[in-house]
């Protein structure tokens, strides 16, 4: 069996986020080959992608296969199974063997049946990306770690201090669901075009045939409507903040981008950006027209960058700040810096 190396690499890259960090579930750190697709599963999400010509059935340890493919120089690789191994050949000089577990132990039956595929609204992915930036990372209130998607077309996230509510141009073709923000981050990367319902799971499909199944959370999302209106003064951020934000983001980097944050301080006709890592920090000030009491707020850098790409204007009250753009509104509580 001969496969295009780039096609196989692409498939592994797509499904790689579905691997577990530790093998608490057997084969959850392996790539499983099932019915011409590469499959991963970690109890929170499962990913699969088709590979043309793939005829292997079984599970292979993910790390070794992934690293090996990146080091093979040939565009085409030959794969065969023999004696409980898959044998890979790239040209006449490179050969490798990896253990193949033919009895796949992944509990894929837990995902259950996938319902009928339905087309997602065009603005779904963009607005999920906005909403997930306001989700909490504190599992003591699990509902606040989720993006809430309603059948009526609302997409929202909140950690109790900040809120993002987005309104799609059309409603969703499925009932309400709560999607963990960590799953939403991978969903945004995939850019799906279709959605299907399941029992305890929601499923997404891309134009290229990738499928992502996400375990959803069962609870009621709180009504954030009373907190979305902010009355106060209108303030315009300077355009130069975008470049300063890009520099501040360097020291905000974390293992997961949803854990990143910067502090924004507005006082005495200046706006200051502050970020800090284990090995460094940055503070940068920019001139800005603002003569009221000093205020500050924390925000995820990618979210602020997205907001500023659509609007530089916000409304600031004594204890809140509000940005609004096409189909979305972002509100955060403020801290006094007197």
C-alpha positions in Angstrom: 0.0 0.0 0.0 1.4 3.4 -1.1 0.3 6.6 0.5 1.1 10.3 -0.2 3.1 11.4 2.8 1.7 14.9 2.9 -1.9 13.5 2.9 -1.1 11.3 5.9 0.8 14.0 7.7 -2.2 16.4 7.2 -4.6 13.9 8.6 -2.4 13.3 11.7 -2.1 17.0 12.3 -5.9 17.4 12.1 -6.7 14.7 14.6 -3.7 15.2 16.9 -5.7 17.5 19.4 -7.9 14.5 20.1 -5.0 12.7 21.7 -4.8 12.4 25.5 -1.8 13.7 27.4 -1.7 10.5 29.5 -3.2 7.2 28.6 -5.9 7.0 31.2 -8.0 5.3 28.5 -6.3 2.6 26.5 -5.1 3.8 23.0 -6.1 7.4 23.8 -2.4 8.4 23.1 -2.5 6.4 19.8 -3.7 7.1 16.2 -6.4 4.5 15.4 -6.9 3.5 11.8 -10.5 2.6 11.2 -12.3 2.3 7.9 -9.9 4.5 5.9 -9.8 7.2 8.6 -7.4 8.2 11.3 -9.2 8.6 14.6 -8.3 10.0 18.0 -10.3 10.0 21.3 -9.6 11.5 24.7 -13.0 11.4 26.4 -13.7 15.1 25.8 -13.4 15.1 22.0 -12.9 12.7 19.2 -11.4 13.6 15.8 -11.2 11.7 12.5 -10.1 12.4 9.0 -10.1 10.3 5.8 -6.9 9.3 4.1 -7.0 8.2 0.4 -5.8 4.6 0.0 -5.5 3.9 3.7 -6.2 0.2 4.4 -4.7 -0.3 7.8 -6.9 -1.4 10.8 -5.4 -0.9 14.3 -3.8 1.5 16.7 -0.2 2.9 16.6 1.5 4.9 19.2 1.0 8.5 18.1 4.3 10.3 19.1 6.7 8.0 17.3 4.6 7.9 14.0 4.1 11.6 14.0 7.8 12.4 14.5 8.9 9.7 12.1 6.8 11.1 9.2 8.2 14.6 9.6 11.8 13.2 9.1 11.1 11.1 6.0 12.3 12.8 2.9 10.2 11.0 0.2 6.9 12.3 -1.0 5.5 8.8 -1.1 5.7 6.1 1.5 5.0 2.4 1.4 3.1 0.8 4.3 2.4 -2.8 5.0 1.5 -4.9 8.0 3.5 -7.9 9.2 3.8 -9.7 12.5 1.9 -7.2 14.6 3.7 -4.2 13.1 3.2 -1.7 10.4 6.3 -1.4 8.2 7.1 1.9 6.6 9.4 2.3 3.7 10.6 5.6 2.1 12.7 4.9 -0.9 15.2 2.0 -0.9 17.2 3.1 2.2 14.7 4.1 5.0 12.6 1.5 6.8 10.9 1.5 10.1 8.5 -0.7 12.1 5.9 0.3 14.7 3.8 -1.9 16.9 0.3 -2.2 15.6 -2.4 -3.0 18.1 -5.1 -4.6 15.9 -7.7 -4.8 18.8 -8.6 -1.1 19.2 -9.7 -0.4 22.8 -11.0 3.2 22.3 -14.6 3.4 23.7 -15.9 5.0 20.6 -19.3 3.5 21.2 -19.8 6.1 24.0 -20.1 8.7 21.3 -23.3 7.0 20.1 -25.2 7.7 16.9 -24.6 10.8 14.8 -27.8 12.6 13.7 -28.5 14.1 10.4 -25.9 16.6 9.1 -27.2 20.2 8.9 -25.5 23.3 7.5 -24.0 25.7 10.0 -24.6 29.5 9.8 -21.7 31.2 8.0 -20.8 33.4 11.0 -20.9 30.5 13.6 -17.2 29.9 13.8 -16.2 33.6 14.0 -18.7 34.3 16.8 -17.7 31.2 18.8 -14.1 32.5 18.6 -15.3 35.8 20.2 -17.4 34.1 22.9 -14.9 31.6 24.1 -12.5 34.3 25.1 -14.8 35.3 28.0 -15.2 31.8 29.4 -13.9 30.8 32.8 -11.1 28.3 33.3 -12.2 27.6 36.9 -13.9 24.2 37.0 -15.6 25.0 40.3 -18.3 26.6 38.2 -18.3 24.3 35.1 -21.2 26.0 33.3 -19.1 29.2 33.1 -16.3 27.2 31.3 -18.6 26.6 28.4 -19.8 28.5 25.3 -23.6 28.6 25.3 -25.1 28.1 21.8 -28.9 28.6 21.5 -31.3 27.5 18.8 -32.4 31.1 18.5 -28.9 32.1 17.3 -27.2 33.4 20.5 -23.6 32.4 21.2 -22.3 33.6 24.6 -19.6 33.1 27.2 -19.0 34.5 30.7 -16.8 34.0 33.6 -18.9 36.1 36.0 -16.8 39.2 35.4 -16.8 39.6 31.6 -19.4 38.7 29.1 -19.4 38.2 25.3 -22.8 37.8 23.6 -23.0 37.2 19.9 -26.0 37.1 17.7 -25.9 35.1 14.4 -27.8 36.3 11.4 -29.9 33.1 11.5 -30.8 30.5 14.1 -29.1 27.2 14.7 -30.4 24.0 13.1 -30.0 22.1 16.4 -31.2 22.6 20.0 -29.3 24.5 22.6 -26.0 23.1 23.9 -23.1 24.0 26.1 -19.7 23.4 24.5 -16.6 23.4 26.8 -14.3 26.3 25.8 -11.3 23.9 25.4 -13.3 22.0 22.8 -14.5 25.3 21.2 -10.8 26.3 20.6 -10.2 23.2 18.6 -13.5 23.6 16.8 -12.5 27.1 15.6 -9.3 25.7 14.3 -11.2 23.2 12.1 -13.6 25.7 10.5 -16.6 23.2 10.3 -19.4 23.7 7.8 -22.0 21.2 9.2 -23.4 20.1 12.6 -25.3 17.0 13.8 -26.8 16.2 17.2 -26.1 13.2 19.4 -26.8 12.0 22.9 -24.5 13.9 25.2 -22.3 14.8 22.2 -22.4 17.4 19.4 -20.8 16.7 16.1 -19.1 18.9 13.5 -17.9 18.2 9.9 -15.6 20.1 7.6 -15.7 20.5 3.9 -12.8 18.1 3.6 -14.6 15.4 5.6 -13.0 15.8 9.0 -15.4 15.0 11.9 -15.1 16.4 15.4 -17.3 15.0 18.2 -17.5 17.0 21.4 -18.9 16.0 24.7 -21.3 18.7 25.8 -22.2 19.9 29.3 -25.7 19.4 30.8 -26.8 22.5 32.7 -28.6 25.9 32.3 -26.6 28.9 31.2 -27.3 32.0 33.4 -29.2 34.9 31.8 -26.6 37.6 31.3 -29.0 40.1 29.6 -29.3 42.5 32.6 -25.6 43.1 32.5 -25.1 43.9 28.8 -26.1 47.6 28.9 -23.4 50.1 30.0 -24.1 53.8 30.3 -21.2 56.2 30.5 -18.7 58.1 28.4 -17.6 57.1 24.9 -13.9 56.6 24.6 -11.8 55.9 21.4 -8.6 53.8 21.7 -5.6 55.0 19.7 -4.8 53.0 16.6 -1.2 52.5 17.8 -2.6 50.1 20.5 -2.7 47.3 18.0 1.1 47.2 17.5 1.6 47.6 21.3 -0.8 44.7 22.0 1.2 42.5 19.6 4.3 43.2 21.6 2.6 42.7 25.0 1.3 39.3 23.7 4.9 38.0 23.7 4.9 37.9 27.5 1.3 36.7 27.9 2.0 33.3 26.2 0.8 30.2 28.2 0.4 26.5 27.4 -3.1 27.2 26.2 -4.0 30.6 24.6 -7.3 30.8 26.6 -5.1 31.1 29.8 -3.3 34.1 28.4 -4.2 37.6 29.6 -2.9 41.2 29.6 -3.9 44.1 31.9 -5.1 47.3 30.4 -4.8 50.4 32.6 -6.4 53.8 31.5 -5.4 56.9 33.5 -4.2 60.5 33.0 -4.6 60.6 29.2 -2.5 57.4 28.9 -3.4 53.8 28.2 -0.9 51.2 29.6 -0.6 47.6 28.5 1.0 45.2 31.0 1.9 41.5 30.5 4.2 39.1 32.5 5.6 35.6 32.0 7.9 33.5 34.2 10.9 34.9 32.4 10.0 38.5 31.5 7.5 41.3 31.4 6.4 44.3 29.4 4.7 47.6 30.1 4.0 50.1 27.3 2.2 53.4 27.5 0.3 55.2 24.7 -1.2 58.6 24.6 -5.0 58.6 24.8 -7.7 61.2 25.6 -9.1 60.1 29.0 -9.4 62.4 32.1 -11.8 60.4 34.3 -10.8 58.2 37.3 -8.2 55.5 36.6 -9.6 52.1 35.6 -8.2 48.8 34.5 -9.3 45.4 33.2 -7.8 42.0 32.2 -8.5 40.5 28.8 -7.3 37.7 26.6 -4.9 39.2 24.0 -6.4 37.4 21.0 -9.9 38.6 22.0 -8.8 42.3 22.4 -7.0 42.1 19.0 -10.2 40.8 17.4 -12.3 43.5 19.1 -9.9 46.3 18.0 -9.9 45.0 14.4 -13.7 45.8 14.3 -13.9 48.9 16.5 -11.7 51.2 18.5 -14.6 52.8 20.4 -16.1 51.7 23.7 -18.3 53.0 26.5 -16.9 53.3 30.0 -19.0 53.7 33.2 -17.9 53.7 36.8 -17.6 49.9 37.0 -18.0 48.6 33.5 -16.6 48.8 29.9 -18.5 47.8 26.8 -17.4 47.2 23.2 -19.9 46.4 20.5 -19.5 45.3 16.8 -21.2 43.4 14.0 -23.2 40.7 15.8 -21.4 40.9 19.1 -21.1 42.8 22.4 -18.3 42.5 25.0 -18.8 43.8 28.6 -16.3 43.6 31.4 -16.2 44.8 35.0 -13.6 47.4 35.9 -11.2 47.8 38.8 -10.4 51.2 40.3 -6.7 52.2 40.1 -6.8 55.3 42.3 
